[in-house]
Amino acid sequence: TNSINACMEAAKKYGGPIMVTFSKGGGQFIAGKAADNAADKASIAGTIAAAKHVREVAALYNVPVVLHTDHCQKAWLPWIDGLLAASEEHYKLHGEPLFSSHMLDLSEEPLEENIAICKEYMEKFAKLDILLEFELGVTGGEEDGVDNSDVDSSRLYTQPEEVYYAYEQLSKVPNAAFTCAASFGNVHGVYAPGNVELKPVILHNTQKYISEKLGNGDDKPMKFVFHGGSGSSVEDIQYAIEAGVIKMNIDTDTQWAFWDGVREYEAKYHDYLQGQIGNPEGADKPNKKYYDPRMMLRSGEEKMAARLCQAAEDLKCVNVLN
């Protein structure tokens, strides 16, 4: 829950909404790595528990939260099925789904199969007011069990025709709400300058292509998602926003920020963390208040919250609720 706390704290500080995203592996971690994960039981239970936790504590911070799940490959669809069942039950009781949105990453499948499966799920989601995020092309790098480190570079750039095909098919579903994680050179992780070539102009060109096809005067018909936002320049981020990006994922930078807070805590209190008894103040002095795990974890939360506040500024998301 420490990452959740950091998200809530940041949103309260910068005065805007926030999206809390759970991965399949993250759900399993929340349930406990020793829990039985046969048939994704732990991943499903942990993700549901986390969503309920967020719903309880978000009210204390008075911030709106979008509950989302990240990359789901074809083989992982049973995980989404389990979460969907939880949303169906929640909808019966509260008139809204437990989760706000889910991402299906079927980019490894042929385009037609990718969108056909997405359309099947869009029909289920639409009945519960759940948004679908789908991926076209491939986000490079590695993140939480999804490794595209060696993918051919041509697959890092989505073509406008592919996006239009997806838009056309998914728009046929009544009450459909969807976003597109189109690839424009983005990768998971942080890399040395020159190793990643972002081309957000692809998003601008795609909007123009779809707009001309539709002919309805809407110059940004597709809502885009920016995966792999860590390490990106403010210029690239804001140019992508101009192209219709409504959400940016940031994970690697927040992981580093959390670790940096823990590292700083250890460095500051190093001499108080070498034993249960004995520190610079005396050989008989207890150190319990220093090695209490909550102390270092709180330091991590503070650094992560600060990094998220910086991201909110980059994304022009500060004080949007005021």
PLY file of the C-alpha trace (Angstrom):
ply
format ascii 1.0
element vertex 322
property float x
property float y
property float z
element edge 321
property int vertex1
property int vertex2
end_header
0.00 0.00 0.00
2.98 2.36 0.18
2.79 3.19 -3.51
-0.94 3.82 -3.12
-0.26 6.17 -0.21
2.26 8.09 -2.31
-0.27 8.45 -5.13
-2.97 9.76 -2.79
-0.57 12.18 -1.12
0.66 13.52 -4.44
-2.84 14.04 -5.87
-3.91 15.91 -2.75
-0.85 18.17 -3.03
-1.08 19.00 -6.73
-4.86 19.29 -6.76
-5.77 16.91 -9.52
-7.06 13.44 -10.25
-4.74 10.44 -10.35
-4.80 7.03 -11.95
-3.65 4.10 -9.82
-2.64 1.17 -11.98
-2.19 -2.45 -10.96
-0.28 -5.06 -12.91
-0.96 -8.77 -12.71
2.31 -9.25 -10.84
1.48 -6.32 -8.58
-1.81 -7.94 -7.65
-0.02 -11.14 -6.76
2.48 -9.19 -4.66
-0.30 -7.49 -2.71
-1.89 -10.87 -1.97
1.52 -12.17 -0.85
4.11 -14.04 -2.87
3.51 -17.17 -0.77
-0.20 -17.25 -1.67
-1.51 -19.86 -4.09
-1.58 -18.28 -7.55
-2.93 -21.27 -9.45
-5.43 -20.03 -12.05
-4.30 -16.49 -11.13
-6.12 -16.71 -7.78
-3.62 -14.54 -5.91
-3.31 -12.03 -8.75
-7.09 -11.64 -8.89
-7.60 -11.48 -5.12
-4.70 -9.05 -4.59
-5.83 -6.69 -7.35
-9.41 -6.66 -6.03
-8.18 -6.08 -2.47
-6.02 -3.19 -3.66
-8.92 -1.60 -5.54
-11.11 -1.79 -2.45
-8.30 -0.32 -0.35
-7.98 2.64 -2.72
-11.72 3.25 -2.63
-11.64 3.38 1.18
-8.67 5.71 1.60
-9.24 8.01 -1.42
-12.16 9.59 0.40
-9.78 10.66 3.18
-7.65 12.57 0.68
-10.67 14.00 -1.21
-9.21 13.18 -4.62
-10.84 11.40 -7.57
-9.04 8.21 -8.52
-9.20 6.16 -11.71
-8.61 2.46 -10.94
-6.85 0.83 -13.86
-5.03 -2.40 -14.71
-1.96 -2.56 -16.92
-0.72 -4.81 -19.74
-2.77 -7.99 -20.09
-1.55 -10.43 -22.71
-3.79 -13.04 -24.32
-2.63 -15.76 -21.92
-3.48 -13.51 -18.96
-7.11 -12.83 -19.90
-8.41 -15.07 -17.05
-7.01 -12.40 -14.69
-9.20 -9.77 -16.34
-12.16 -12.17 -16.27
-11.79 -12.43 -12.51
-11.65 -8.66 -12.10
-14.60 -8.21 -14.43
-16.68 -10.53 -12.25
-15.83 -8.36 -9.23
-16.91 -5.24 -11.14
-20.19 -6.89 -12.09
-20.94 -7.54 -8.42
-19.89 -4.02 -7.45
-22.07 -2.57 -10.22
-25.14 -4.42 -8.91
-24.61 -2.92 -5.46
-23.35 0.58 -6.27
-24.26 1.36 -9.88
-20.61 1.64 -10.90
-17.80 -0.85 -11.58
-15.06 -1.65 -9.08
-12.45 -0.85 -11.73
-12.61 2.19 -14.00
-10.66 0.71 -16.88
-8.57 -2.23 -18.07
-5.77 -2.50 -20.60
-5.66 -5.41 -23.02
-2.24 -5.72 -24.62
-2.76 -8.09 -27.53
-0.14 -6.39 -29.66
1.68 -9.71 -30.15
-1.37 -11.03 -32.02
-2.31 -10.19 -35.64
-4.17 -6.87 -35.86
-7.54 -8.42 -36.73
-7.35 -10.90 -33.83
-6.17 -8.19 -31.45
-9.13 -5.96 -32.21
-11.64 -8.82 -32.42
-10.81 -9.88 -28.86
-10.79 -6.26 -27.71
-14.23 -5.82 -29.25
-15.55 -8.86 -27.34
-14.32 -7.36 -24.08
-15.49 -3.87 -25.05
-19.03 -5.25 -25.28
-18.71 -6.59 -21.72
-17.03 -3.44 -20.41
-19.54 -1.08 -22.00
-22.40 -2.62 -20.02
-20.55 -1.67 -16.81
-19.20 1.74 -17.92
-15.62 0.41 -17.97
-13.13 1.96 -20.37
-10.93 -0.25 -22.54
-7.31 0.59 -23.28
-5.79 -1.36 -26.16
-2.27 -1.48 -27.57
-1.12 -1.27 -31.17
2.53 -1.78 -31.95
4.86 -2.61 -29.10
6.17 -0.67 -26.12
9.86 -1.54 -25.93
11.89 -2.47 -22.87
10.84 -4.70 -19.98
8.29 -4.25 -17.23
6.75 -6.70 -14.76
6.97 -9.85 -16.83
6.49 -8.20 -20.24
9.84 -8.20 -22.04
10.11 -6.51 -25.44
13.80 -5.66 -25.14
14.75 -7.41 -28.39
11.74 -6.49 -30.52
12.34 -5.25 -34.07
12.47 -1.44 -33.96
9.89 -1.11 -36.76
7.24 -2.48 -34.38
7.84 0.47 -32.03
5.95 2.76 -34.42
2.20 2.30 -35.03
0.68 3.09 -38.42
-2.36 5.43 -38.78
-4.27 2.80 -40.78
-4.06 0.39 -37.85
-5.42 2.94 -35.41
-8.29 3.82 -37.72
-9.21 0.16 -38.13
-9.36 -0.24 -34.35
-11.33 2.99 -33.94
-13.84 1.90 -36.57
-14.38 -1.56 -35.07
-14.64 -0.53 -31.42
-16.92 2.40 -32.20
-19.56 -0.10 -33.31
-20.09 -1.14 -29.69
-22.86 0.86 -27.94
-21.56 2.96 -25.03
-17.97 2.13 -25.99
-15.21 4.12 -24.30
-11.65 3.36 -25.28
-8.13 4.69 -25.50
-5.25 3.62 -27.72
-1.72 2.90 -26.52
-0.15 3.54 -29.90
3.60 3.06 -30.16
5.69 6.02 -31.18
9.09 4.76 -30.06
8.29 4.71 -26.37
9.86 2.12 -24.08
9.54 0.93 -20.50
12.48 1.96 -18.36
15.07 4.73 -18.55
17.88 4.61 -21.09
20.94 6.64 -21.97
20.38 9.59 -24.35
20.26 8.46 -27.98
19.02 4.95 -27.26
15.34 5.88 -27.55
13.86 7.88 -30.41
10.40 9.16 -29.60
8.29 10.27 -32.55
5.12 11.81 -31.09
4.45 13.33 -34.52
3.04 9.87 -35.35
0.13 10.65 -33.03
-0.50 14.00 -34.71
-0.44 12.35 -38.14
-2.79 9.62 -36.96
-5.33 12.12 -35.64
-5.27 13.92 -38.98
-5.71 10.63 -40.87
-8.71 9.51 -38.77
-10.26 12.99 -38.81
-10.13 13.07 -42.60
-11.66 9.60 -42.77
-14.52 10.56 -40.46
-15.07 14.00 -41.95
-16.97 15.21 -38.88
-14.76 18.14 -37.92
-13.26 16.44 -34.87
-9.51 17.04 -35.08
-8.70 14.64 -32.19
-11.08 11.70 -32.53
-8.78 9.18 -30.81
-7.76 9.38 -27.15
-4.14 8.24 -26.84
-2.07 6.81 -23.99
1.66 7.42 -23.52
3.37 4.28 -22.19
6.92 4.41 -20.90
6.81 8.04 -19.78
9.79 7.73 -17.42
12.84 9.62 -18.64
10.90 11.51 -21.34
11.53 15.20 -21.91
8.89 17.77 -20.97
8.86 18.85 -24.62
8.01 15.35 -25.86
5.39 14.91 -23.16
3.59 18.15 -23.92
3.84 17.66 -27.69
2.19 14.27 -27.18
-0.56 15.90 -25.09
-1.24 18.26 -27.99
-1.80 15.16 -30.13
-4.56 13.87 -27.87
-2.67 11.97 -25.16
-4.90 11.93 -22.07
-2.85 9.60 -19.88
0.85 8.93 -19.35
2.25 5.93 -17.51
5.16 6.57 -15.18
6.59 3.61 -13.29
10.37 3.39 -13.57
10.93 6.94 -12.30
8.58 6.41 -9.37
10.26 3.12 -8.48
13.60 4.91 -8.42
12.15 7.77 -6.35
10.81 5.33 -3.77
14.14 3.51 -3.57
15.97 6.83 -3.37
13.92 7.76 -0.33
14.75 4.45 1.34
18.42 4.85 0.41
18.55 8.36 1.86
16.96 7.15 5.08
19.54 4.39 5.47
22.39 6.80 4.78
21.10 9.34 7.31
20.58 6.80 10.10
23.22 4.25 9.11
24.87 4.18 12.54
21.49 3.58 14.19
20.70 0.61 11.95
23.59 -1.73 12.75
22.01 -3.48 15.72
19.00 -3.42 17.98
21.02 -1.85 20.78
23.84 0.66 20.56
24.29 3.81 18.50
26.37 7.04 18.55
24.32 8.23 21.55
25.39 5.31 23.70
26.17 1.60 23.75
22.94 0.87 25.61
20.63 3.02 23.49
17.81 1.15 21.66
17.31 1.61 17.92
13.76 0.35 17.52
12.33 3.64 16.29
14.96 3.71 13.53
14.61 0.16 12.19
10.82 0.19 12.38
10.07 -0.58 8.67
7.46 2.17 8.58
10.20 4.78 8.95
12.10 3.88 5.80
8.90 3.15 3.88
7.55 6.58 4.77
10.74 8.12 3.40
10.11 6.23 0.16
6.52 7.45 0.03
7.60 11.08 0.39
10.11 10.88 -2.45
7.67 9.06 -4.71
4.94 11.61 -4.00
7.35 14.41 -4.89
8.18 12.73 -8.21
4.48 12.36 -8.98
3.93 16.06 -8.25
6.66 16.83 -10.78
4.93 14.57 -13.31
1.65 16.41 -12.71
3.37 19.69 -13.60
4.82 18.17 -16.78
1.35 16.89 -17.70
-0.37 20.22 -16.92
-2.49 18.50 -14.30
-1.94 20.88 -11.37
-5.01 22.44 -9.70
-7.34 21.22 -12.44
-10.01 20.48 -9.83
-9.94 23.93 -8.23
0 1
1 2
2 3
3 4
4 5
5 6
6 7
7 8
8 9
9 10
10 11
11 12
12 13
13 14
14 15
15 16
16 17
17 18
18 19
19 20
20 21
21 22
22 23
23 24
24 25
25 26
26 27
27 28
28 29
29 30
30 31
31 32
32 33
33 34
34 35
35 36
36 37
37 38
38 39
39 40
40 41
41 42
42 43
43 44
44 45
45 46
46 47
47 48
48 49
49 50
50 51
51 52
52 53
53 54
54 55
55 56
56 57
57 58
58 59
59 60
60 61
61 62
62 63
63 64
64 65
65 66
66 67
67 68
68 69
69 70
70 71
71 72
72 73
73 74
74 75
75 76
76 77
77 78
78 79
79 80
80 81
81 82
82 83
83 84
84 85
85 86
86 87
87 88
88 89
89 90
90 91
91 92
92 93
93 94
94 95
95 96
96 97
97 98
98 99
99 100
100 101
101 102
102 103
103 104
104 105
105 106
106 107
107 108
108 109
109 110
110 111
111 112
112 113
113 114
114 115
115 116
116 117
117 118
118 119
119 120
120 121
121 122
122 123
123 124
124 125
125 126
126 127
127 128
128 129
129 130
130 131
131 132
132 133
133 134
134 135
135 136
136 137
137 138
138 139
139 140
140 141
141 142
142 143
143 144
144 145
145 146
146 147
147 148
148 149
149 150
150 151
151 152
152 153
153 154
154 155
155 156
156 157
157 158
158 159
159 160
160 161
161 162
162 163
163 164
164 165
165 166
166 167
167 168
168 169
169 170
170 171
171 172
172 173
173 174
174 175
175 176
176 177
177 178
178 179
179 180
180 181
181 182
182 183
183 184
184 185
185 186
186 187
187 188
188 189
189 190
190 191
191 192
192 193
193 194
194 195
195 196
196 197
197 198
198 199
199 200
200 201
201 202
202 203
203 204
204 205
205 206
206 207
207 208
208 209
209 210
210 211
211 212
212 213
213 214
214 215
215 216
216 217
217 218
218 219
219 220
220 221
221 222
222 223
223 224
224 225
225 226
226 227
227 228
228 229
229 230
230 231
231 232
232 233
233 234
234 235
235 236
236 237
237 238
238 239
239 240
240 241
241 242
242 243
243 244
244 245
245 246
246 247
247 248
248 249
249 250
250 251
251 252
252 253
253 254
254 255
255 256
256 257
257 258
258 259
259 260
260 261
261 262
262 263
263 264
264 265
265 266
266 267
267 268
268 269
269 270
270 271
271 272
272 273
273 274
274 275
275 276
276 277
277 278
278 279
279 280
280 281
281 282
282 283
283 284
284 285
285 286
286 287
287 288
288 289
289 290
290 291
291 292
292 293
293 294
294 295
295 296
296 297
297 298
298 299
299 300
300 301
301 302
302 303
303 304
304 305
305 306
306 307
307 308
308 309
309 310
310 311
311 312
312 313
313 314
314 315
315 316
316 317
317 318
318 319
319 320
320 321
